[in-house]
Amino acid sequence: MMTFVKRMGIAAGIGIGAGAASAQTAIEDLEIVGAPTPGATGFQTAATELARDLHWLDGMLLVIITIITLLVVGLLAWVILRYNARRNPTAATFTHNSPLEVAWTIVPIVILVFIGAFSLPVLFKQQEIPEGDINITVTGYQWFWSYEYTDEDIFFESYMIGYNEGNLNDDIVAQLEEAGYSEDEFRLATDTAVVVPVGATVVMTVTGADVIHSWTIPAFGVKQDAVPGRFAQLWFNAEKEGIYFGQCSELCGKDHAYMPITVKVVDPAVYEEWLATAKEEFPA
């Protein structure tokens, strides 16, 4: 007769297996939110407060730069039309205009102070690292990334799907589909992904193992150089579930273009289920 302990062990195993399967299904069914769009020129959808701040700041600066550009072009056009040799055969003899010189010194200073008043708080928010709910050490290599969840004893390496197989082919398409992607995500998707819960403050400690790399997710508004022998930090708090892609953003060698970054933002319950399986699959 099966003992009570053995029955409980089998039931627990079935429960864990079912939980792992449901977590894997939930992760694979995520919507792709942060990805580059061919031919597009704008930002990816902002998924963090940091990214929204950057988008707003960019829009504000664009307005200021547009006004300055139109003013300068207008003044140039006016001078060309009003003071050309045909309309103004006798040139003026003065060399200074003190009020004008004071104006074009003071006005740029005021504009720069105005820009600084809005841009510096955005910079400080990025650089003042809060206490993390999740702490991950990311290391850049030629040409892949490694991730260590320092609070959970989880470690894995992340390679581009199809990295060693050249251009897109049927085998790579099969690998992408098996991982829940399509051929559109070739050179974006990785064989393993960073998984974090929505709404959690994630602190990444970034370094490099050989040359300088750069870890970035555009939709999160974060980018940090990975410098060998040094540790730097970035943080984000993703507000929407989904899959987000990034790329190494520091020229690091011949395969620089083939070390993408994949982050999957999931429901907290799904994250806890993923943690349970990841501790067994990716022990530090």
PLY file of the C-alpha trace (Angstrom):
ply
format ascii 1.0
element vertex 284
property float x
property float y
property float z
element edge 283
property int vertex1
property int vertex2
end_header
0.00 0.00 0.00
1.30 3.45 -0.90
2.36 5.40 2.17
0.89 8.79 3.00
4.29 10.47 2.55
4.74 8.93 -0.88
1.22 9.96 -1.94
1.89 13.51 -0.76
5.20 13.54 -2.63
3.53 12.47 -5.87
0.76 15.04 -5.38
3.32 17.79 -4.73
5.26 16.73 -7.81
2.10 16.86 -9.93
1.29 20.28 -8.46
4.75 21.64 -9.18
4.66 20.21 -12.68
1.27 21.74 -13.35
2.42 25.08 -11.94
5.55 25.04 -14.09
3.50 24.22 -17.17
1.00 27.00 -16.48
3.80 29.50 -15.83
5.57 28.49 -19.04
2.33 28.84 -21.00
1.64 32.26 -19.49
5.18 33.42 -20.33
5.06 32.14 -23.91
1.67 33.80 -24.51
2.95 37.27 -23.67
2.39 40.10 -26.12
5.47 41.64 -27.75
5.35 45.24 -26.56
8.87 46.66 -26.84
10.36 45.89 -30.25
11.82 47.95 -33.10
9.54 48.68 -36.06
11.09 48.68 -39.56
11.08 52.17 -41.04
9.79 53.82 -37.86
11.44 56.93 -36.43
9.67 57.42 -33.10
10.16 55.92 -29.68
8.93 52.50 -28.63
5.93 52.47 -26.32
6.99 53.69 -22.88
6.66 50.91 -20.30
8.16 52.71 -17.30
7.97 56.11 -15.66
11.60 56.70 -16.67
10.76 56.17 -20.35
7.73 58.50 -20.15
9.91 61.21 -18.60
12.44 60.85 -21.43
9.74 61.00 -24.10
8.24 64.14 -22.55
11.67 65.76 -22.25
12.45 64.94 -25.88
9.17 66.51 -26.99
9.80 69.64 -24.96
13.32 70.01 -26.38
12.01 69.48 -29.91
9.63 72.42 -29.46
12.44 74.66 -28.18
14.85 73.62 -30.94
12.16 74.11 -33.61
11.44 77.65 -32.41
15.15 78.52 -32.35
15.69 77.03 -35.82
12.75 78.93 -37.32
13.94 82.15 -35.70
17.49 81.79 -37.00
16.35 80.82 -40.50
13.91 83.74 -40.52
16.62 86.20 -39.46
18.99 84.88 -42.11
16.31 85.20 -44.79
15.47 88.73 -43.67
19.14 89.79 -43.71
19.67 88.21 -47.15
16.65 89.96 -48.64
16.91 93.28 -46.85
20.66 93.85 -46.84
21.91 92.37 -50.10
24.11 94.56 -52.33
21.29 95.32 -54.75
18.87 96.68 -52.14
21.54 98.15 -49.86
24.44 99.35 -52.06
25.94 101.46 -49.27
27.11 99.25 -46.44
26.74 100.37 -42.83
29.87 101.38 -40.94
28.94 100.44 -37.34
30.61 97.40 -35.73
28.75 96.94 -32.43
25.24 96.85 -31.03
25.44 96.50 -27.26
21.74 95.79 -26.57
21.70 93.08 -29.24
24.92 91.49 -27.94
23.58 91.46 -24.38
20.33 89.91 -25.64
21.99 87.08 -27.56
24.11 86.32 -24.49
21.32 86.42 -21.89
18.62 84.65 -23.89
20.66 81.43 -24.52
21.59 81.35 -20.82
17.92 81.57 -19.86
17.05 78.81 -22.34
19.79 76.53 -20.99
18.72 77.13 -17.37
15.14 76.34 -18.36
16.21 73.09 -20.05
18.40 72.15 -17.10
15.54 72.70 -14.66
13.60 69.93 -16.40
16.37 67.61 -17.61
18.41 67.32 -14.41
15.51 65.87 -12.35
15.04 63.23 -15.05
18.75 62.40 -14.90
18.76 62.24 -11.10
15.72 59.93 -11.11
17.66 57.53 -13.36
20.88 57.68 -11.35
19.46 57.56 -7.82
19.10 53.81 -7.44
16.24 52.76 -5.15
16.15 49.61 -3.05
15.35 46.76 -5.40
12.59 44.21 -5.00
14.64 42.10 -7.43
18.41 42.36 -7.85
20.11 41.00 -10.95
23.77 41.09 -11.93
24.22 41.22 -15.70
27.58 40.62 -17.36
28.38 41.29 -21.00
30.61 38.91 -22.95
31.70 38.65 -26.56
28.93 38.00 -27.56
26.23 37.07 -25.09
24.88 38.08 -21.69
24.79 36.31 -18.35
22.28 37.01 -15.58
22.43 36.19 -11.89
19.43 36.72 -9.62
21.52 37.40 -6.56
18.65 37.02 -4.07
17.44 33.75 -5.56
20.64 31.83 -6.50
19.65 31.70 -10.17
22.20 32.04 -12.97
21.90 31.60 -16.73
23.45 32.75 -19.99
21.47 34.29 -22.81
22.33 33.82 -26.49
20.61 35.02 -29.64
18.47 32.27 -31.13
20.29 31.12 -34.26
23.54 32.85 -33.29
25.80 30.14 -34.72
23.70 29.34 -37.79
24.10 32.38 -40.01
21.13 33.81 -41.90
17.52 32.92 -41.27
16.69 29.35 -42.29
14.10 26.68 -41.56
16.03 25.40 -38.54
16.18 28.87 -36.96
12.48 29.45 -37.71
11.72 26.17 -35.91
13.79 27.25 -32.91
12.03 30.62 -32.80
8.59 29.02 -32.98
9.51 26.51 -30.29
10.45 29.43 -28.03
7.17 31.22 -28.79
8.44 33.71 -31.37
8.10 34.20 -35.12
10.71 34.83 -37.77
10.09 38.57 -37.29
11.93 38.28 -33.96
15.08 36.82 -35.53
18.13 38.63 -34.10
15.93 40.03 -31.32
14.89 36.90 -29.40
17.19 34.99 -27.06
17.14 31.38 -25.92
16.66 32.48 -22.30
15.08 35.72 -21.08
15.14 37.88 -18.01
11.79 37.36 -16.26
10.50 40.00 -13.83
7.09 40.71 -12.29
5.06 43.72 -13.35
5.18 46.55 -10.81
8.41 45.41 -9.14
11.48 47.63 -8.76
14.31 45.81 -10.54
17.91 46.86 -9.93
20.46 45.65 -12.47
24.15 45.65 -11.57
25.99 45.82 -14.89
29.58 44.86 -15.70
31.66 43.46 -18.56
33.90 40.40 -18.71
36.13 41.34 -21.66
35.40 44.64 -23.44
32.85 47.43 -22.94
29.26 46.44 -23.71
26.03 48.32 -23.01
22.77 46.91 -21.61
19.66 48.72 -22.77
15.91 48.29 -23.14
14.49 51.26 -25.10
10.92 50.78 -23.86
12.18 51.03 -20.26
14.25 54.15 -20.92
17.41 52.56 -19.48
20.93 52.15 -20.81
24.14 51.41 -18.92
27.66 50.65 -20.13
29.11 47.33 -18.96
32.74 48.16 -18.21
35.18 45.36 -17.28
36.35 45.69 -13.69
33.60 48.13 -12.75
30.05 47.79 -11.47
27.33 50.24 -12.47
23.63 50.11 -11.78
20.34 50.91 -13.44
16.77 50.39 -12.32
13.31 50.13 -13.79
9.75 49.36 -12.78
7.83 47.88 -15.71
4.15 48.83 -15.76
2.83 46.51 -18.46
3.16 42.78 -19.01
4.82 41.75 -22.23
8.05 40.97 -24.03
10.64 43.71 -24.45
13.73 43.61 -26.62
17.04 45.46 -26.47
20.50 45.23 -27.98
24.06 45.74 -26.87
24.56 49.44 -27.57
28.35 49.72 -27.38
30.45 48.56 -30.33
32.19 45.52 -28.87
33.59 43.50 -31.77
32.65 41.63 -34.92
29.48 40.06 -33.47
28.27 43.17 -31.67
24.99 43.03 -33.63
24.26 39.50 -32.40
23.88 39.93 -28.64
20.25 40.96 -28.12
18.44 41.30 -24.81
15.03 39.86 -23.96
13.03 40.82 -20.88
9.65 39.25 -20.11
7.39 41.12 -17.69
4.81 38.81 -16.16
2.11 38.70 -13.49
3.59 38.35 -9.96
1.94 34.93 -9.52
3.46 33.71 -12.78
6.82 35.07 -11.68
6.69 33.07 -8.44
5.93 29.92 -10.42
8.80 30.70 -12.80
11.15 31.22 -9.83
10.36 27.76 -8.50
11.29 26.09 -11.78
14.22 28.41 -12.53
15.90 27.53 -9.23
15.99 23.93 -10.39
16.83 24.62 -14.04
19.36 27.44 -13.53
21.07 26.93 -10.15
23.78 29.49 -9.42
0 1
1 2
2 3
3 4
4 5
5 6
6 7
7 8
8 9
9 10
10 11
11 12
12 13
13 14
14 15
15 16
16 17
17 18
18 19
19 20
20 21
21 22
22 23
23 24
24 25
25 26
26 27
27 28
28 29
29 30
30 31
31 32
32 33
33 34
34 35
35 36
36 37
37 38
38 39
39 40
40 41
41 42
42 43
43 44
44 45
45 46
46 47
47 48
48 49
49 50
50 51
51 52
52 53
53 54
54 55
55 56
56 57
57 58
58 59
59 60
60 61
61 62
62 63
63 64
64 65
65 66
66 67
67 68
68 69
69 70
70 71
71 72
72 73
73 74
74 75
75 76
76 77
77 78
78 79
79 80
80 81
81 82
82 83
83 84
84 85
85 86
86 87
87 88
88 89
89 90
90 91
91 92
92 93
93 94
94 95
95 96
96 97
97 98
98 99
99 100
100 101
101 102
102 103
103 104
104 105
105 106
106 107
107 108
108 109
109 110
110 111
111 112
112 113
113 114
114 115
115 116
116 117
117 118
118 119
119 120
120 121
121 122
122 123
123 124
124 125
125 126
126 127
127 128
128 129
129 130
130 131
131 132
132 133
133 134
134 135
135 136
136 137
137 138
138 139
139 140
140 141
141 142
142 143
143 144
144 145
145 146
146 147
147 148
148 149
149 150
150 151
151 152
152 153
153 154
154 155
155 156
156 157
157 158
158 159
159 160
160 161
161 162
162 163
163 164
164 165
165 166
166 167
167 168
168 169
169 170
170 171
171 172
172 173
173 174
174 175
175 176
176 177
177 178
178 179
179 180
180 181
181 182
182 183
183 184
184 185
185 186
186 187
187 188
188 189
189 190
190 191
191 192
192 193
193 194
194 195
195 196
196 197
197 198
198 199
199 200
200 201
201 202
202 203
203 204
204 205
205 206
206 207
207 208
208 209
209 210
210 211
211 212
212 213
213 214
214 215
215 216
216 217
217 218
218 219
219 220
220 221
221 222
222 223
223 224
224 225
225 226
226 227
227 228
228 229
229 230
230 231
231 232
232 233
233 234
234 235
235 236
236 237
237 238
238 239
239 240
240 241
241 242
242 243
243 244
244 245
245 246
246 247
247 248
248 249
249 250
250 251
251 252
252 253
253 254
254 255
255 256
256 257
257 258
258 259
259 260
260 261
261 262
262 263
263 264
264 265
265 266
266 267
267 268
268 269
269 270
270 271
271 272
272 273
273 274
274 275
275 276
276 277
277 278
278 279
279 280
280 281
281 282
282 283
